Structure formats: structure tokens, C-alpha cells
């Protein structure tokens, strides 16, 4: 099953239901969390026998998990230095049980009330082999208390391997926001399900390597359909790409029209067109300003090119262009508009007319999104649910926000905007997400920093367009994001940070082949049932 991604309130509901419906009280889940956290620390350090581990625990449930983990680590032979960052009088019931068990084993729990205590922590960190962060959990919002802030700064300054329980202290679990400082973890063990904060913004940086453990929560709760966020993992992606039948022909694999390119930006048009073909569509036709058509006809031997009337050299727009494009649209399964199209006013008016009048699914990228700045309500007039592929700057411009505003809640804003304008948003960032009008949000598990290169977005837009007739209904954006990210990861293995958009493009067939190999058992079974 596809792994869900839970909001804080959703995970709290899961924990509550585990107790109410399955008889698993909080203290049982805390014990499980402690055991699995200890195992994760062993994995991080290789072995803990004879090694010194500095444990920082808060007064909430995250601290209880840390106390439980400390007990298991002690039994594995670790030397422990345990510190309580919260008020000992405010420890909750279950964490108190875990703390009492630890102290009964003769393990001291030190407070952090003054300078002398901080000096003790500083010394412990200096000689520690590893650090366990159990200060703050997923309920954290806002800024750190001075004592906690100082402890976090000491942990980061020590430079030792840190394992964070559930989420690094200082990271907001729903958004990935970090207001001032947060624990910089080498590894984080997410309890139950991953959270958006592990994947987005600064949270993705502070999380380090992410591992997820169910801690014994019943699958029925972790797979609840009421949790609308999910990871785009191998299994989900494989389920979205049916095996192509032997009877397939170019017409059944998708006919894609691409309206792209302008003077000086023919590369974007070429990249997205070839990407649609490399993603497996049967026919791709590129409509370009007539003065640019000879250039692109040479670049693209496998695609058709259509010259479109232009009001000025290299600029698409005007009534004559629309007269050519509208009849052309009718012969295709989907239309991609925007890569390298330019930002002339006449081009913007053409984009708006296509959104309102085209009776085919639209993918809007780059300059097509720019054309709708300040007027996203036009999206509601589309005859089919449009797909938009903005990066953060384009999304901010479309909505009249700043990128900082978006960063406050990427997933939440994308979800709300998708519902408001009845459109699918593929929001490109360090973790590209896909938000649907019905509230579903999918987070990619692929991609790398090397893909921060000009033209990568054009390849993504073309990949999504090329899958419109092939992917499970409505899921081309999800499958496209996965294949694009996987292709980027394959390219990164060879090119590292020197990879180009064309390298991603070149790896799309291999990415698709690998995905089909993953899905083959499922599809064989499916075919046999037919």
C-alpha cells in the first residue's frame, strides 16, 4: 500500500483510535517507539556497546519516547547521559512512567535549569558518540524557549550524529518551517507516518535520512482514506502505468498538442516536446510562431511542427493565431501550453482564450501561468480540470503572494488553491507535490539538487503531457512527477550537479523501463484475470 503522509491532527486521531478501538494505550505505543528508536540508533552508530549517547528529553510524549529508548540503549551496553529540558513537575503521565523506569535502573536524569547544567550538557556532548533528540515533538509551533534554544544550539555545535525522534526539535511538522533554529539530525525516525515537515522546506534539510516505523499501530488506521496526503512511491507509480498492449498504435498512446516557443526560447519548446515523446505518447505536434518553425523542425525530427501566424516576429498571439489553434486542438487528447512562450500581452490574451475555449485537457506551464497572474479565477472557466506546473515564484505571482508566504504552508495553500480554482497544481520545490481539487496531496520521493537547472521544468511539463492518455485516469501529474524525478536521479548518478535538462530527458525511457519492471508481476496477474 502507498504510504500516507499525516498532518499532526490526523496522527493524533490515529493514536487516539489505537487506544479506543484496538485497546492500545498511549504507554504501549510509547514503549514500542522507544524500542524502535533504540534500534534506529544502533543502525546509525553501527553498535552502541561501550559508546556514550547523550539523550535530551522534553516533558511531553516525545520525551517519554526518549526515556524508553534510553532504557533499551542501556540494555545494549550504551553509556547514557540523560537531560530533561522541561519542567520535571510538568511531565505527563506516560512519559513519567518511562522516566521512573529509567531512574529505577540507576540512570540519572539531569535538569537544565542554569548555567552549571548547561556546562554539564556541553561536556557530555563533547564526549558523546551520538545524540538522541527527544525534546520537542510534532506539536511544536512558533519559537523555542530560551533553555531549549540553548540546548539545540549546543547539540548542533557539537557536530555529533543526531537521531531525532519523530521530527527534529524546532521543525514544524505540518509545514517544515523553522522559525529560528532546529536540531540538525543525521537521521529521523518518523513514528506511525511521515509528516509534511519531513519533506518540505527547511524541515527536509534538518530531518536528514528519514525512516518510518509503524510502532505497532494497526494498518487500518495508517491507511485510513480520511488521510488525504500520500507519498508517490514505487508501488503507487507502478499501479498508474498499465502495460502497453501488443495491439497499441500511435493513436491509442496519446496525441499531444504543444503550444510553446518564441524568439530566443526555442529550447524550451524542443525539450517539452521531446519529453512528451520520451514519456511514451504516440504523436506530438508543436505549434510555434511561424518564424521559429524552421528552427524547431530541424531540432525535432520525430515531432510534427505547425507554423502559427504571429503579430510580430517570434511572438505568438492575436486572432489569426487563435483561428489556427482552435481547430487544431480538436484533433488531440491534451494540450500543453506555455514553455518558452514569452510574456507579450498578445501572448497572454491567447493563453486566456485557450483556457476558456479549448475543449481538451490543458497543462499550463511557465509563461502560460504568468499570463494568469492576478486572474487565477479564469481557471474556473476551463472546460476540463486544468493542470498547472508552477515553481514557487510562479505560484506566488499567480496568487499575489510572496514565496515566503507560500513557505509558511506549501501543502495547505496548494490544497486550498486547487479546490478554489478546480485545478490540479504540481508545485515544484525541493519536494514537488501534486494537489487535487478534492483535497488529495501527493509528495514525491524522487529527485535531487542536481535537477535545479534550466529546462528541467520544461521536461516535467512535457512528461506529464505525454502521459495524459497513458496513465490511470486523472493521475498523469502524479506519474509524471515520479518518472521525471526518477530520470533525474538516474542522470545524477552519472552527471552529479553538472547534469542538464537534456540528461533528464535522455533518462526518461530508462526510468519508464525500471517502473514497468517493478509493475510486471502486478500486470501479469491482471492480464491473467482478463
N, C-alpha and C positions, 0 to 999 in steps of 0.2 A: 504493500500500500504506500501511496505517496505520503511523505512526512508533512504534517501540518506545521504551521508556524503560529504560535498563540500570542495573543495580546495578554497583558497582565491580568485583566479582569477575567479573561477566558481561562487562564491557568488556575486562578483562584477558584473558579467554579468547578473545574476538574478536580482539584484537591478536595473541595467540599463534597462533591458527589462520590468520590472514592470512599469517604467515610460514611456518608448517609446511605448509599446504595450497595456498597460492597464490603462494608464493615472494616475498612482500612483506616484507622485513626491517624491523625497527624503524626504521632510519635513513631508509628510503624514506617511511614514514608520517610521520616527524618532519619531513622536508623538505616533504611535502605540507601538513602542519599549519602550518608556517612560512609557506608561500606564501599559504594561505587566511587565516591570521591577519593577514598584512600587508594583504591585500585588505580585510579587515574594518576595519582601522584607517583605511585610505583612505576607506572608506564612512563611518566615524564622524566623521572630520575634514573630509571633503569633498575634500581634497587634502593630501598630506604634503610636497610640494616646498617647501623652504625652512623647514619647520616643525621645531621641536625636539621630539623624542619621548624620554621617559625610560623606559628598559627595565629592569625588575627581573627577574632570573632566579635560580632556585634551582639546586641541584646535581643535581636529578633530571631526568626526561624533560620536565616542564613547562618547566624552564629551557632544555632543548635546543630545544623549540618556539620559545621566545622568542628564542634566538640565531639560529635560522633565519629567523624573521620579521624580525629586525633587519637581516639581510643584504638581504632583499627591500626593506625600507623605505629602506635606504641607497641602493639602486639606483634608487628612485623619487625620490631627491633630499632625503630627510629628514636632519636633523642629529640624531645619536644621542648619548645619554648612557646608557651601559650599566653596570649594577651587578650584581654577583654576591652574593647573600645567604647562600650556603652556603660550605662549606669547599672551596677550589679543589682540594684533594687528594682529595676525595670525589666528584668529578664522574664520572658513569657514562660508559660507552664512547660511546654515540651522542651525548649532549649534548657530550662532549668534542670530537667531530668538528666539530659545529656551532660551538663556541666557537673552535676553531682556525681555521676558515674565516673567521670574523668578524675575528679579530685579524690574520690574514694580509692583510685588506683595509685594515689600518691603523686599525681601530676599537678603542679602549682599553676594557677591561673592568675596572671598579674594584671592589675589595672593600669590605666593610662591617665592618671589624674594630674600629674605635674611634670616638671622638667626632669626630675630624677627617673620617673617612669619612662619618659621618652628616651633618656640616655640608655636605660636598660634595653629598650627596643632597638635602638641604634646599634648597640653592641651585639645583640642577638642576631640582627640582620647581617652584621659584618661576618659572622662565623657560620651563618646558615648555608646549607646546601640547597635548600628550596624554601618557598614561602607558600602558605595556603591562605588565600583571601576569602574570608567569610564575614566581612564587615557589614556590607550592605547587600540586600537582595534586589529583586525585581520591583519592589515597591518604592524604590528611591526616586525622588523628584527634586529638582531645584539645586541648591548648593550644599556643600559639605559643611558639617560643624567643624569648628577650628581644630578640635582634637583629632577628628577623623582625617581632616585635610592634612594635618602634620604627619599622621601615621602613613597616609598614602604617599606623601612626598618622600618619606624615609624609605618606604618599600621600593619606589621607583629609583631612588638614588642608589640603593644597594646593588641593583643590577643582577639580582639572583633570579633563577627560574621561578615564575609565579604560576600557580594553578588557582584560577578563580572559580568559586562555586556559584553556579547558575549564571551570573553575569559579573564582570569586573565592577568593583565598588566605584561609584561615581558615574556610571553609564546609565542612562535612562532606557529601560528595557523596551518600551514601545516605539522609541524613535532613534536610538543610538546617539542622542545628544549628550554632550559633556559640557557642563557649564563652566568649570574651571580646571579641575584635574581629576584623573581617574587612575586606578591601578592598571598598569601596563602588563597584561598577562601573557605568558608564553602559551598557555592553554586554558580553555574554559570548558567546564563540563556543564552543559545545559540540562536541567532537571525536568523530565517529562517531555518537553518540546522546546525547540529553539524559539527565540523571540526576535521580533524585527530589529531590536537593538544590537543583536549579534551580527547582523548583516548590513546595516545601513550606517552611513556617516562615520563619525569618529569611533562609534561603537565597534565597527568592523575592524578598526586598527587595534583598539585596546583588547579585543577579545582574543587575538592570537588564533592558534589552531582550535577549532571547535569540535567537541564531541558531544553526543546527545545520549542520555540514558533514561529509560522509562521509569526507573526506580520502583518497578513493580506496579505502576498504575495500569489498570486494565486497558487493553487495546480499544475496547468500545468507547472509552472516554477520550483517548488520544486521537481517535479517528472520527470524532463527532462531526457530523455535517454542519453543525452550527458554527464551527471554527472555519472561517472563510479564507484564511491565508494558508498557503502551502508552498513547499519548495518545488522547483522544476528539476526533479531528479531523473536519473536514467530510466527508471520504471515508468514514470509518467510520460516522458518524452517518447519512449518506445511505443506506448499504447496509442499515441496520437498519429503514428505514421504507418498506415496499413501497407502490407506487401503489395507491390505493383503486380497486377495480374498479367499473364502472358498475352492476353488479348488487348493490352493497353496500346493506345496510339497517341500521337501528339495532341490530338483534340481532347482526349479524356484526362490528360495530365495537367491541363490548365492553359488557358490562353490569357496572357497578361499584357495589358497596355501600360506603357510608362510614359508619362509626360514630364520631361526633365531636360536640363541642359540650357545653357545660354552662352553668350560670348565669354570666353575665358574659363568656363566651368564645364567643359565637355567631359572631363574626367569623372565627375560625379555621375553624370548620365550613363557613361560606359560601365562604371563599377556596379551600379544598381541593376542595370540591365543584365550584365553577365551573371550577377549573383542570383537573379531570378532563375536563370537557366541552370546554373550550378546547383541550385536547390531542387531542381527536378521538374520545373514546369515544361510543358511541351512546346509552347510558342511564346516568344516575347517580341513585342513590337515597340519601338521607341519613337515617340512623336517629339520632334525638336524644331526649333526655329529653322526656317529653310536655309539660311546662310550657314548654319552649323551642320546640316545634314551630310554634306560630303565628308567632313571630318569623321563623323561617327559611323558612317557607312564603311569607312576603311578600318576603324577600330573594332567594329563588331561584325564579324563575318557570319555568325550564327543567328543573329537577330535581324529582323526587318526594321527599316527606318522609314519614317514618314515625314516629309518636309511640311511644316505648318507655316502659313502666312505670318509675317511679322510686321509690326508697325514701325520699328526701327531696327537696324541691323543687330542680330543676335539676341533680340528680346521677344519673348512670346507674349502675345496679348492682343486684344481687340476683337471686334465682331467677326472678322473673317477667320481668325484662328478658331473661334468658338464654332463657327459653321463647319469647319473641317473636323473638329474634335468630337462634337456630339454624336454624329452618325458613326464615327469610328468606335466610340465607346460601346455601342450596342453589340459589337462582334466579339467582345471579350468577357472573361469571367470576373475580372477585377482590374482596378486601375490604380497605379501608383503615381502620385503627383508630388513634385517638389524638389528632388535632389538637383542642386545646381541650377535651379530655375531662374534665380535672380529676384530682386526685390523692387523692380519697377512698379509704378502704380498700376499700369495696364495689366501687368502680370498678376498682381494681387486681385484685381477685379475678375480676371479669368478664373483664378482659383476659386473665388467665391461663387461664381456661376457654376462651375463644375460641382462644387459641394451641393448646391441647391438642385441642380438639374440632372446630374448623372444618375441613371437608374442601375448602377452596378456598385458593388462594394468598393470603397475607397480606402487607400492607405495614404496618409498625408505625412510628409516628412519635410524637414528643413525649411526651405523658403515657402512652402505651402502653409506651414504652421505660422511662419512670420506674417503671411498675408492675413491671418485671422487675429492678429494682435489687437486686443481691446474689443474684439467682437466674437468671442467663442460661442455665443448663442446661435450663430449661423449653423453650427454643427447639428443643432436640433432639427434643422430643415432637411438634412440628408435623408435620402430615400432608403438607405441601408445604414446599419451601425458603422460609422467610420472608425478607422484605426489610426491613431496619431503616434508618432515615434519621436517625441522631443527629448533633447538633453535638458539639463536643469535650467540653463539660460533661456532656452526656447519656451520651456514650460512657464518660467517666471514671466517672460514677456507676454505670453498668451493670456495669463491671468492677471497681469498688472501687479505682480508681487516681486519681491527680491528673492535671490537664491537663498539668502539667509532665512527668509520667511518659509520657504519650502523645506529647508533643512530641519525646521522645528518639528515637522511630522510628514515626511515624504509619503509614506504609505497611506496615512489618513487623508491627506489632501488629494492624492491621486484617486483614492476610492471615492471621495466626495465629488470630485470633478467629473469622474466617469459617470456617476449616477446623475449628476445635474445636467450634463450635456448629452447623455445617452451615447457615449462613445467609449471605445477601448483606448486606454493610454499605456503605451510602452515607454516608461520613464527611465531614461538611460542615466546611470550613475555608477558608482563603484559596485553596486549590486542592482542591476537592471530589474525592474519589476513590471508586471503587467496587471493593470487594474481594469476590471469589467464593470459595466453598469449595474449588475446585480449584486455587487459588493465583494466578489471574489478578487483576491490579490495573490499573484504568484511571484516568487522570488527566485532569481536564477542561482544556480550552484556552479556555474561555469564562468570563465572569463579571467582576465589578468590585466595588470597595469600596462603591459606592452601594447594593449589594444587602444590606448589613448593616443590615437594617431589619425590624421586627416583621412577621411574617406571610409573609416570603419562604420560610421553610421549609415552611409550610402549602401554599404554591403548588407547591413542588417535590414534596411528597408526593402532592398531587393530580395533578400532571403524570405522575409515574411510574405511579400507579394507572390513569390514563386511557389509558396506552399498553400496558397488560398484554396486551390481546388484539390489538393492532396491530403491535407491534414484533416483530422476529425473536425466536424462542423464547428466553426467559430474559434478553433484553437490554433490557427496558424500563427498568431502572435507568440503564443507560449512555445510552440515547437520551433519557431524561427529564432527566438531568443536563445533557446538551448543549443541549436545547431551552430549558430553564429558564435556563441561562447566556446563551444567545443572546438570548432575550427580555429578560433583564436588561441586556445590552449595548445593545440597541435602545432600551430605556427610558432608559438612562443618557445617550444622545445628546441626549435632549430634557430630562431632569429632573436630570441630574448627581446630586449627593449628596442632592438633595431627592426622589428617587424613592420611591414607596411600593410595598408588595407588590401592590396593585391595578394599578400601572403595569406590573409584570412580567406579571401575569395578562393585561392587555389586549394585550400584545405577543406572546403565545403563538401566535395564528393567523399573524401575520406571520413569526415565526420558523419555523413549520412550512412556510409557503409558500416561504420562501427555501431551506429544506432540500430541499423537493421539486423546486424549480427546479434545484438543484445535482445532484440524483439523476436528473433526467429522461432524459439520454442513456442511462444505465445501464438504467433501467426500460424505455425504448423498445426497446432491444436485447433485453432479457429477454422482453418481450411478443412481439416478432417471432419469437423462437426457439420460443415456445409455439405 
